[in-house]
Amino acid sequence: MAQNSALPAQSIRNTQEFREDVTLWMVDYKNQFTRNEQIALQRLILFAEKVPGVCNAKIGTMLKSIYEDRGELGMISRSSFKRMLQKAIKFGIITVYESVRKNGSQFSNLYVFNRYPY
């Protein structure tokens, strides 16, 4: 799922450009995601607004955040979140980079939203 290459040189974007890109991606692909996958993707998008288009939160942190906001309606499984990631990668919406600690163990992944191909 994840890639090990260095981050690509992308033009820096602001929150407005990020939201515009996400809106265009969703027009094209929203119907390809299940309800739970859409909820998971929306949470990933929300976490990626702090640094527009980039998120390094753990999956568990995002799932906990969904549950805290939505209660029982926010019971999204880890496998649903991973299925969403697989689809988003397939459609070109995001690129996932593995983060590795100095001792070689895996750290939380870096999720980078790709620019919409205008």
N, C-alpha and C positions, 0 to 999 in steps of 0.2 A: 504494500500500500504506500509506504513512504519512500521518499527519494533521499539519497545521500549527497547529492551534488550541492555546490555552493548556491546561495540565493542568486536569482537572476537580477540583472540590472533593470529595475523597473522605474518608470518615472514616479516621483513622489506624488501622492495624491492627497487631497484633503477629504474631510468627512463628506462633503457634498458630492464630490466625484465618486467616492466609494458607494454612497447610497444610490447614485444614478446607475452605476455599473450593476449593483445588486438588483435593482428594479428591472433592468433589461434582462439579466440572467433569469429572473423569476418569470418574466413574461414568456420566455422561451421554454423553461423547464419545470416550473412549479408543479404541473400536473403529473410529472414523472415521479414525484415523491409521495409517499403515503402521508396520512395526517400526522403520525408520530415523527416521521422523518422531517416533515415541514417544521414542526415545533422545534426539533433538534437543530435544524439549519438556521431557523430564526434566532435561536440562542447563540449559535456560533457567530452569526452576523452581529448580534448585540455585543458580544465580547470583543469582536474585531473593530469596534468603533473607537475604542480608546486610542489605538494606533491604527488609523484607517487602513483596513484591509489585511491586518495581521493579528493573529491570536496565538498565544502559547499556553492557554489554560488547559489543565488536565480534563479529560473527558468526565471523570468523576465530579469535578468541580462544576462543570456545566450542567450535568444531570442533577446535582444537588440544587443548583440555582433554579432550574426548571421546577423541581418539586416544591421548593420554598415559595415560588410565585403562584403555582397552579394547584398545589395540594395533590389530591388523588388524581385529578385530571392530568397532572404533570408526571405521571409514572411512565417515564420513557426508559426502555431497557438500553443497556450498553450495546447490545447487538443491533438495535434499531439505529442508534447513533452511528455505529460503524458502517451499517448499510447506507445511511445517508452520506457518509464520507466517501464510500466507494462510488456511489452515483455521482456525487459532486465532482470527484476526480475524473470520472469517465466523461462527463459533459464538459470538462475544462473550466469549471467554476472555481475550483481551488487546486492548489498544489500543496502537498504535505511533505515537510522536511523533518527527518528524525533528529532529535537533539540527543547528544551523547555526552555523558559526564567524562571527566578526565580518567576515571577508572574503567571506562568502557561500558558502563551500564547505561540503559536507556533512560532518558529524561522525558518530560512532556514534549509532544511534537509541536512543530511550528506550522500553523495553518495560514497560508497566504492566498487571499482571494485574487484571482487573475482579473486583469482588465477585460472588459467586454470588447470583443472584436468588432469595432464599428465598421 
